[in-house]
Every structure is written in C-alpha cells, then in structure tokens.
Amino acid sequence: MLPELRSLKTIWVAVATGLLAGVFVMLLHRPCILPGSEWLWRQELLSYDSRLVGGRASEDIVIVAIDEESIGVLRAWPWKRDVHARLIDILSAAGAKAIGLDIVFSEVSSETDMTADGDGWLEELPPSESDMKLEEAISVSERVILAAEFQETVKDADEVEATVTSVSFPYWRFEDAAAGVGVVNFSKDVDSAVRRMSLDFTYQDELEPSFALEVVNVAAGSDGRAEKLSAHRPHPYLPEDTVLIDYVGPCGTFKTVPYYQVLEGEVPADVFKDKIVLVGGTAQILQDWHLTPMAGVHSGEYDKNMAGVEIQANCVATLLGGKSVWPVPLWVTWLVSLLFGVLTAAGTALLKPLRALPLLGVPLAAAGLGVPDLLLRSAGTWLPVVSPMLALVLSYSVVTVYMYVVEERHRRAIRAAWQRRVAPEILDVILENPDLAYVSGKRTVATTLFSDVRGFTTMCDALEPEEVVDILNEYLSEMTKVIRRHRGTIHKFIGDGIMAVFGDPIADENHADEAVAAALEMQQRLAEMRETSEKPPIQTMRIGVGVHTGALVAGDIGSEEFMEYTIIGATVSIASRLEGLNKELGTSIIISEATRSRLHGDYAMTTIGPREIRGVAEPIEVYAVTVGEVAAGENNSSRGEADHV
C-alpha cells in the first residue's frame, strides 16, 4: 500500500474515532443514560463547582440567625411563639421590606391533647395566647412570608413500595394572616448538593411557590421579575421550573446578626430598613445544613456546607438580580465534544502522537478549560468541561494505540521484507523511516553489482537437485554476508546470479567504493571456500562480477497480488552486461569508467579500453580489477598496464 493511501486511511479512521468518542462521551454526559453516566455527571458538577467564585453579596438581604449563642441565651429550642412575634414587630418597625420566616409553624403550640366530640370527630385545638400574639404580629406586619415543607415517605403496601408526598403548611390562622407562603424544600443533584432552586412545586394539581420566589414577590409588590427568570432558557439537565442558583459567595457572605441581639435591641434599626430579612436556623443542632457548590470555612473547617436560610438568601439574591447561571443549549455541548474529539483524532493522525500532544493537545485542553471558566465568570454561562476533555483524551488515546498497532504491523512487514536484503544498520534506518520501504518510484544515482557462477548449468546436470540447492544456498549465504557487510542491498537471486545495489534505499556517498570492495571480498571469500570446503563443486567454483554506476529508478513494481521493491534502468542492464564480459576477457571483476571515476580508495586494476555494450549507443571504458591486491602506491597489475585509481 502506498504511503499516501495508508495516511489517508489512518486519517479517516481517526476522524471516525473522534466522532465515536464524542457521541460516547455525550451519552455518558447525560445522567442515567449509560452505566457510569452518573459518575461522569458528578465530575461535571465538580468542575462547575471549582469555577464558581461568587460575587459581591447583596446588600438588600440580612439574615437573622437562630444560632448556638441565641439558643443558649433564649433557652432550649423551640421557643414560644410570642418570641417570634416580638422579632416580627421589631423588624416591621425597623422598616424591613419583607420578613421571611424559614420556620414551619404547622400546628398550634397548645399543650392540650386533641379530643373527640360526641360524634367521634376530632376537635381542633384552640391556639394558645402565644400563638395569638404571633398571628397578630404577622397580620399587622403585612410583609411576613411563612414556610411550608414537602415530605416524602416510602411506605410498603402489599410488598409494593410507594412514595407518599405530604406537605406541612402553616397553621391556617397564621397562613391567613401572612403576606405569603412558600415551600422551603431544595432541589438536590446526584451528589446531594444544592445548586438549583425550584420556583414552584406541584401539590394536588396546584402550584405552590417556592419560599424565595414568594419573598421576592412580597418585597417587589409583584411577581413579574421572578416570572421572567423562570421562563428563561429551559435546559434538559435542569428539571422543569428549576434554575441554577447564582451563589454570591461561601458560607457567611451575607450580613448575619444573631436572633437574640435583635430581641435585646443590640442591632441598630437601620440595619433592616428597606431590607429583605430572612430568619432561620444556623445552629448545627437544628440540622438545617446542606451541601453546596461553594466551599468556605465553617467552624474552623474548610467545607461546602451552608445553612438552609443562607441558601434561601442566595436564591432570593439570584431572583433579585434577574439572572442565573445558565447551561448552554445541549446541542452546543454536543458540538463542542464532537469538535474536540474529531480535531484531536485527526491532528494526532496527521502530526503523530508525540508531536500532536504539545502542538494540538495542550492548546485544545487550555481552550477547553479556559473558555468555559471565562464564560462562567463573565457571562454566567455554564459550558461543560468534562465531556470535551474526555472526548479529547479518548480520541488521543485510541488513535495513538491504533497508530502504534498499525505502525508496529508495518514495521514487522518491513523487517520481514528487508532483513535478508540489507545490512542491520540500514534496516534500522528503514524502520525509523517506514516510507522508504514503500516507494512509488524515485530516481537516484547508485552502483549496481551483478555476479554469476561460471559453469553452473553444467554443474546442475552432474549433480542431484538436492545437492545443487545445498551448494547454492551455502554459496549465496556467504555472498549475502559480504554484500550486507559493505552496506549493499540484495534485490534478486537469479538462479546462481546475484543482483545487488549500493547507495539505495539509503543514500551513501561511498557507494562505488563499497561495491568494488564487496566484489573483491566476494572473490576472496569464494577462494577461502574453495580451500576449506569438502564439496568438489565448491572446490572448483568461479564467479564473475560486473559493477556499474549511474542513474536508476527504484520503486515498488508488480501487481495487486504481488509487489516487489526493485531497481530498473540502463545502469542495471550495463552492470549485467559487464558481468558477462568477464567470460570473454577471462577476468573476474569488471567495472565501468562511471564507477572508477567515483572511487575514493586506491585499487589495483587494468585498463581494458572502450567496449561496445549491447543496448548502449556509445562504447564504454571498462577496467578489470585485480583480485587479491589493493594498490598501495605502486603499480600492481595481473595483465597489461595497470591503472591505479
């Protein structure tokens, strides 16, 4: 397969991998769609939490805290209702715009047990004097919002579990006197943290407003601002009629005064003038603490817990500001995740994994983390981080593994194809540059060597086929070692003949010297084999070698079923003709003028003169290299006049 086609296939596989990674991540991103999706959604929520910094606390909200100190001063909780009546009177006289009591007054405080009348009906207990004072204070204030609370209990009926919802509304006399009633329940995410607020709750087919919404409505005198917020940009991740709370800061951000100090007149009246005042428990014993996305220091410990009344204050502040933190539409998250997956996968395939990591992976990761952070801080827009980052990591990892497997398969194929042709050091270079092994056609200058065994046909006729193969394999093995030792590449064994090239596929400026040196060593090694071999055919074996240097074409040549890297051109043909010329001249090694002119070393050789070569228009100057001698400055010649190169 050509490199271009291989690369194109890899890129297409990478793009498909990126798309699949994006789709898979988005399916995980949706809560409860695939196994493990809840874990991923938790990570997304944590990433959202880490980017929340909060802003400036609303000066329109003051918290009156039922804290440990107040419980200690005013004695054990719950307090009598007239205590709350006094607080309402103080806050109303101070000019508070709205007073939200985050306390559920669902029953009267009479200590008398309920009794049945003559017909068996339960008689309603009369309110106590303390209850009457609270009712009067609520009625006179005209700005008190009371709390209602939903409770869900699981009951077993005939081995079937059922969830039963009940509501604790304020005692009817308190409710009639109040300016409004709101539900104080919080909407919690899978990790039990309070990030969202419900604007209303459905009970018996009727909508009940949330506590924060009712506080804002009473303070504003209308419900227009809150209605606009509730209708703004619904999102499938947020249940119906819930919006993300725009937390102003960690626990303790809002101005908070102890309950008992207000009763004892220790807090100036102007602290509450034209303010929304929320009254609720902050003491740990009241167990109204909840996990939130805002981390802060509480009781000397760094945690994310916040009192329910302060969460209500954040809800009110969000409604007053007319804005919330809004998730981007779902299709934007899909698009970003798919984009990150495809870009990472394609870039990894094009740049290779090691280069893609710093050039593409790091910038994409920086953008994937930085842009959402900027959007959340500046525009209150929640762009998910985990799903694009997971798409990036998955795409990079899968494509890297795929490319490693493919490249390793290519390396094994290359090694199998070349390890018997070239020297180990050349093979190492090819393996580091796989494209060298798949060449559509390149023109280069190299030196070609042809060798042939004299009288091989006669030898074949005199021996058994098995003996011929055994002798030939022994001879070719030794010649292969010589050629590879001189950085040559063996292209073909043509019966008893060898075709080798020097200077391809790896360029070598000494290719002519290597070829001549290989030819000499081939003759010397064969001479040694004649001396040591016990096989008569080898004892009489002779070879001729032809060497020529010139331009040739190297490339993969063949059919769809079989392809072979080889060399073609006039240079190859001339080398073959020179090898055959040895028979006519009785020489062992013949080289051309083109080879001689490129030699750097000093070799003993004899000038033969110009010779006509079949297929070549002009005669070629040729030389016979003296076997067994290398010129060292003096004339060495076996026949005729020696030419020292």
Phi, psi and omega in degrees: 000136182290152181302320183297317181291321178299314181295319180297317178298317180298319180295317180295319177298321179296316180298316178298321178297317178298318179296315180296320178297317179298316180294316180299316181296320181292325175294322176291329185292331179281125182302133171068020176272312178239154174304134181092350183294328179296321178298316180295319179296324176298319179295323178296319178295320178295322178294324176297316180300319185293339182265352179282127179242346182076163180236208181278130182298144179291128178280357180273356186237133176231138179254130171258111191265129170274085187259180181300322182294319180293319178296325178292321182284317185267009178076185191299146176275146002277151179276163177294153185295332181291340175295315179292327178298316178299317180298315180299318180298318181295314182293321179294317180295331180282350176093026177296138180287323180209142180237108180259116180264105179277055181222133181267112176260074187275344183223165174284163184261014179295143180268001180280137178287151178290139181238162180257144177279187183297333180269004179089001179281142178287130177276141179286132179290141178283147177294148178281171177300324178295321177296319182297321179295321178294317179299317180296317180297319179295316183294316182294324183294318181061019180218021182264133176247126181260164185256140169241154185222131175274140173233135176244126179235144179261124181239145177263126177226112182054048178063018177243124179278137179222141178265123182250127180257130175230161183230133173262098176272161176297151174309138193303326180292322177293318182296319179295327182280337187284156176283340179183161178230134179225151181278130186265000181296150179251147172272125184245146180274184185298337178263013178071011178274149180265103177245342186238156173236142174270135180275336174204163181231147180259128177220120181051048176066016177238145180272129175248126182291155175287160181300313182296318180297318180292324177298315180295319180298317179293318181293325183271341182084357178206172181247016184297314185295318181291325179297319179299320180292320184292334182268004189270120170048075175294155183217139184296339179283340182255121178305159184305138177064030171235147177225155179289138180281129176272082184300135181275346180165181180287182180304134179093008182287320181284152176296125185230133178234143179294145182302313186294329180292327177293315180298324183271008175073022182273353180250125181301146183296329183291348175296330185255353185296127180058028180248157169270121183250125177247130182247124181192171185277134172240354178289139181299329183295337180280348174056039176248052178243142186222153177285135180227171177281352183264119180267137178204182181265124177224127180054038177081359181241145182270108181213182183248014181278147181213144178294147182302322182293327178285328173296319176299323178297320177294323176297315179298316180298322178297316180292322179295323180287346179070015180216158176223180171271120186249128174292147175294157176304152185301324183294332178292318178297318176302311184298315181296317180296316178296319180297316179296318180296313183291314180300316181295315183295311181296318179296323178295321180291322183283317186268347188077145188306315184295325178278328183293329183299307180282327186278332183234313185299312181295313177299320179296317179297319179297318178293320181294335177264322185284316183296311177301322179296317179296317180296320182291321183285320188266327186239000180064030182251128182263105173257119183303148181250319189295316184295314175297321180294322178292322176298320178297311183295316180298313181298312181299316183294314183294315181294322178298314178297316180300313181294324178296316180296315181296313181296323179293323176295320177296319181297319179295320179294319179295316180298318180297324184281332190245344189295338178265356182259326189236166178291153182305320181292328176289321178300321178299320179294318180297318180295330177282341179230076186303332181296339178295337183271352179232095188241125179284345179146121178220147178260133182212166175251124183209176180246129181255140180236131173241139173226155182208142179275130180286133176068028183293322181297316178298320180297321180297322181292331185272348185241161173289150181306320181296323179292321179299313181297318181296315180293317182295319179296320179296316180295311183296326179298316181291320180292325178297318179299319180295310183299316181293328178296333179258027173063029177269159178244121178275122181263321183209149163252113181256084187067245176269358182269155179235133172244120181226157179227146178240129183101009177206140006280350178260125181299142180211114184293344179259027186298326179293315178299317181297321181293314180294318179298321178296318179299317179296316182290329176299315179295318181294319180294322178295323177298319178295320179296322178298325183286323190258341185285146176261005180264119183307318181300323180288328181296340181244008186287136175230151177227156171243145182231133174241137184228131178215144181245138177172185180286142177210167179249128178243139179176176177279119183233136178156207181243182178295330181278327183216129180225142183222137174281123182210180180237145179219163177130174182299325180301319180293316181296318181295319178300320178294319179294322179295322177299317179293335180293339178300325180297318182291321186266349182072027181257175180251321182226125176237132176237161180266167176299324179299323177286314182302321184291343182259000182286139176260333181273177184247111184239145176279125181208163181242133177285124178265330180104180181291141178225141176280131180245130181301129181093355180242131187293314184258145176300153182244132176288127183233160183223146174259119180278132182285121182281135176089355180228140173237124184300139180232031177114343179248165179287125174231121183213141178262336177201132179075200183272127181280141176244112182273125183251000000 
